[in-house]
């Protein structure tokens, strides 16, 4: 029996399974189609990731929404038009964050570059051939397996928290279980 702190709330696993039942077919379908459909889905994910990054940096509100949308748009365009779009968007992030302290602007720009580069790499990795599709599907399967193993290991074993201020439910046992999975 799992420790009380590790027992899942009723419905938490069900909610995750239902979410996966909706998101996985959409992601696989977009990867299968490739092209602008896949780039658009990855761009949406990029915007959401940058929105989360800004939340970690303490930014909320309309400015954060605009920057997250810019991150998604940049990812989409960079996948098609080349890296110059990111340079233009990076300048926009610097201008929008211009009233903030320099350290804060550095965090905004570094998060922007990190998210865009990772997401554009995924779009480029997919490319236009079957090998790119296989690679992206394999990468997705590895991520899902790692996340699933981490979730169930952390829930089963519990233990000390990994980073309680950032993600209060993640444990060291979950991290190790995900790596092993």
Secondary structure by P-SEA (a helix, b strand, c coil): ccccccccccaaaaaaaaaaacaaaaaaaaaaaccaaaaaaaaaaaaaaaaaaaaaaccccaaaaaaaaaaaaaaaaaacccaaaaaaaaaaaaaaaccccaaaaaaaaaaaaaaaaaaaaaaaaacccaaaaaaaaaaaaaaaaaaaaaaaaaaacccccccccccccccaaaaaaaaac
